[in-house]
Amino acid sequence: MTTVHETDIEQILREIIDPYLEADLVSSKCVKSIVIKGSSASINITLGYPASGYHEKLRQNIKSKVENVEGIDTVNIDIATQIVSHTVQKNLKPMPGIKNIIAVASGKGGVGKSTTAVNLALALIAEGAKVGILDADIYGPSQPLMLGLSGPPDSRDRKTMEPKVAYGLQSISIGYLVEADTPMIWRGPMVTNALQQLLKNTNWNNLDYLIVDLPPGTGDTQLTLSQQIPVSGAVIITTPQDIALLDAQKGLKMFEQVEIPVLGIIENMSIHICTQCGHEESIFGTGGGLKMSKKHGVELLGALPLDINIREQADSGCPTVVSDPESRSAHMYREIARKLAATLSKRAKDFKGMFPKIEIKNN
């Protein structure tokens, strides 16, 4: 009878490449244990990013290869997820109740940033993460409409707010605190103060990711975020056309200057899909997002279509990922969410919160 060792199985796992980490399972430290008992192999895999929609495919891939090892009859594979905090700006540390803050930004308005942000947040939930969204656009909040929520948030102590929840997504927005048709005629300092209060006075419940839907541009809100809020990474939303790319590059450069890593670029409205015949047409041009990603050495996380269903579903308060989870667009959002989270998982971890606080008391 052939004797199988753990190193034999490990060698096989070295040949299996995780498409989101772009590395093999062993070198990416996803393999936590390999146990051989007789003709049975038990393998424990732990991913550092949410990917429940990918687990079964990974399980079958591992199983098919390990079962071919002579002397192995049974293969048991356990796949788990462990999401940790990652490093933020040098002078800051992660906030209590939030492991990672991810900023979603665009250089200009009208590129579908908010719609992308909410679908991205819901896609991360669908993949198994606990997620919140902060609507940081004080002048033009849109998340209440997209989530079908309204009215002021609850407060248990009259000092802090409970996030409003829809589809498992925790959220806060200035739109919950004012009437929908009330203009916010505030100067910069008032806006930045409001952003700080929305973030810090909300009782976020054990989030893996907080998505911050930023207003377009590189103004006061973005500066406050980069200097005073611990951000693990940023995502840039653009369309393929040159004018959008020009402004998107300014946003990318801003994050680089304040030492917030850009995790990737998402090209929105990449193609238009005709509702009558299904014909696909590149209304805003092609290849802009890919060209920008290569120029700046940043990953292109994916491209999304200009689809009337995405707009209608967001306007109705039930975004695509939850209203039509089996649609092509919903699968695109989930694929992008996995790539985004996996890219973040490869960055340096923050260990500050893992150590106990030591207090010295005089008796």
N, C-alpha and C positions, 0 to 999 in steps of 0.2 A: 504493500500500500504506500502510495506517495505521501510524504510528509510535507505539508504546506506551512510556511512560516509567514509571520506578519509582514516581513520585508518583501515577500513575493506579491502580496496584495498591494502593498505600498507602491511598488514599482508600476503596477497597473494603473493605480490612481494618479501617478505622475504623468500618465499619457492622456488623462481626461482633462480637457481644457474647459474652464468655466467661461462661457461667451461674454459674460458681463464684467468679470474681473480680468478677462483676457490673460489668464494664467492657469496653470494646472492646480488641481485640488490640494496637492501636498505643499508646493511652494507658496501658495496663497494661505496656508495654515488653516484650511477648512476641515482637514481630517483631524478629529480629536481622539479617536481610538480605533484600533483594529484588534479584534479578539478572535482567535482560532480555537475552536473546540471540536476535535475530531474532524469531521467533514463539513462542519458548519462555520461560516464566517459572519461575524457581526461587525458592522462598520458604522461609526458615528460621525456624521458630517454636520458642521455648524457654519452657517453662512452669516456674514456680518451685515447683510442687507435683506430687506423683505422681498421674497420672491415665491410666494405660495403657488402661483401659477406655473412656475418652472420646476417645482420640487418633483413631481411625478416623472417628468421627462429625464431629469437628472438621475432619479432612482432607477429607472429602467435602463439608462445608459450604463450606470455602474454595475447593475445586476447582470446585464448581458455579457459584460466583459469578465467579471469575476467568476461567473458560472462556468466559463470555458477553462478555468484552471483545473488541471488534473488533481483529483483528491478533494475537490469542493463540490458538495451536493446541494447545500442550502446556503442562501445568502440573505441576511437580515440587514436592512439599511434604515437607519434613523436619521432624518434630516431636520435640524432645528435652526432657529434664527436667534442671533444675539446682537442687538443693536446697541452700540456704546456711543459716548460723547466723543467728539473730535475737537482738535485744537481750534481756538478762535484767535482774535487779535491779541497781541502780546500783553497788553495792559488789562485785559478782561478775562473773565472766566465764565463757563456755562451757567445759565440761570437754573434755579431750583425748579424741578418739574418739567424741564425741557432739555432733552439730550442734545439736540442739534437744531439750530435756526438756519433756514435756507432762504435767501432772498431771491425773489423772482423779479427781474427788472427788464426794462426796454429803454432804448434811447429816445423813442418817440411814441406818441399815442396812436391808437388805431391798428395795432398789430395783433390784437387778440390776447394780450398779456394776462388779463384777469380771467378770461375764460380758460386759458391754458393753466393758470395757477390753480384754479379750483378743481379742474379735472385731474391735474397732477396730484393734488392732495388726496382726492378720492381714489385715485389709482394706487397710491401708496397704502391706503387703508385696505383696498381689495387685495393687496399683496401681503397683508398681515401686520401692518404697522399701526401705531397709535399716532394720530396726526391732528394738528390744529392749523388754522389759518388766521393770520392777522391782516386785516384790510388796512394798509397804511396810507391809502389815498384819502386824505382828510377832505379835500375839495370835491372829489367825485367818487365816493364809495359805491362799489357795485356788487360786493359779495352778498349783502342781504337779499337782493333781488335774485341772484343766481342760486342761492340756497333756499329761497322761499321762506325767509325769516323776517320778522319785524318786531318792533316793540323793544323796550329796555330790557337789559339782562337782569337776572335776579341778583340780589345782594344779601348775604346772610349777616354781615356785620356793619353794613352801611358805609364801609370803607373800600371794600374790594368787590369785584364783579365775578359772577359765574359765567363761563363761556356759554353761548347759545350753541345748541347741537342740532345738526341735521345730517342724516345718513352716516352717523358715527363720527362726523367731523366737528371738532370743537372750533368755535369761531368768535371773533370779536371785531367790531367795526364802529366807527363814529356814526354810521348809518342807523345803528340801533338806538342811538341816544338823541337824534334829532329827527324832525319830520322830513320825509323824502324830498319835499320841494323847498326846504330851507337852505339857502346858500351859506356856506361857511366863509364869511368875510373876515379872515384872520391873517395877521402878519406871520412871518416866518417863525419867530420865537413861540407863538401860541400853538402853531402846528407841531413843532418839534416836542413841545411839552405834552400835547395831547397824545402824540405817538408813544412817548415814554409811559404815560399813564395807562394807555390801552394795553401795552405789553406787560408792565410790571404790576398793575393793579388787577389783573385777571388771574383767577385761580386755575391755571392750566393743570390738567390732570394727567401727570405722568406721560408726557409726550415723547415719542421717539423723534419726531420732526415737527417743527413749527414753520409753515410756509408763510413768508411775508410778501404779500402782494404790494409791491412798491408803485408809486405813481410814476409816470414816464419822466425821463430827464435825469439831470444830475444836480438837483438843487438841495434845499435845506433838509428834506426828509432823508435823502440818500446820505448826506453828510452826517446827520445824527445817527443813522443806522451804523455807519462805518466806524464812528468814533466812540459811541456809547453803548451799543448793543452787541453782545457776543454772537458773531455770525460764523458758522462753520464753512459756508460756501455760498456761491451765487450762481444763478442761471440767467442767461441772456435770451430774451425772446426777440426774434426778428422775422421779417418777411424777405423773400429773395430780392426785392427791388433795391437798386443802388442807394436811394435816399434813406431807406430804412436801415440798410447795412452801415451807412455812414454814421448815423446816430447811434446804432447799436455798438459800434466800435468805441464810441466815446464812453458809453456805459462800461464796457469791458475794461478800458484803460483806467477809469475811475476806481474800479475794484482792485485792479493791480496796484495802483498807487497807495491805497489804504491797506494793502496786504490781506485782502479777502480773496481766497482762491476762487476762480471761476470754474465751476464743475463742468460746464458745457453750454452749448448753444442749441436752441430749439428753433427750427425754421418753420414758422406757421404760415398758413395759406400757400403752401408749396405748390399745390395743384388744385384746380377747380374741377369738381366732379358734377357733370350735368345730371340733374334730377330726372330728365326725360329719357336719355339714352345711355347714361353712364360714361360718356366720353370724358377723358381727362385732358385738361388744357392748362398750361403754365402761364396764367394771366400776368403774374408779377415777375416773370423771368425764371431762370433755373440756375442752380448751383451756387447761389449767393452765400448760403449758410455754410456749405462745404468749403468754399474759397476762404471765407472768414476764419473758419476753424483751423485750416491749414496755415494761414498767415500768422495766426496768433498762438498756434500750438495748443489749441483747446478742442476738446472732443465735440463732435456734432452728435448730440444725443438722439436726434431723430427729426423727421419732417412730418408735418400734419397738413391735412387737406383743407381747402376752403369749401366747407360743406354746410349747406343750409340747415341741416339737422343739428349740427353742433350749436349754431346760433339760436335756433328755436328752442332747443332743450335747455340751454343756459338761461334764456329769457323767461322760460316757464318755471324756473326755480328747481329744475331737476336735471342737472348736467349729464352729459353723454355717458360717462362711466357708470352712473347708476340707473339712468333711464333706459339705456340700450346696451347692457354690458357685453352682449355677444357681437356687437357691431364691429366693423373694421376699425373705426375711429377709436372705440374703447380699447381694443387690443393694442392700438398704436400708443395710446396714453400709458397703458400698463407696461409696455415694452420700454418706453422712455423712462418711466418711474423706476424700473429695475436698474437701468443703466445709470441713472442719476444717483440712486442710493448706493450702488456698487462702486461708483467712482468715488463717492464720499468715504466709503468704508476702507478704501486703500490709503487714505490720508492718515497722518499721525493722530493717535488717540490722546484724549485728555484724561489724565489719571488723578487730577486734583480731587475730584469728588469721590474717589475710591478709597482714600485714606481717612481713617478716623481722626476726629479733632481731639487733641490732647489738652486737657485743662489741668492747671496746677492750682490747688486750693490750700490755703493755710488752715489747719485744724486748731 
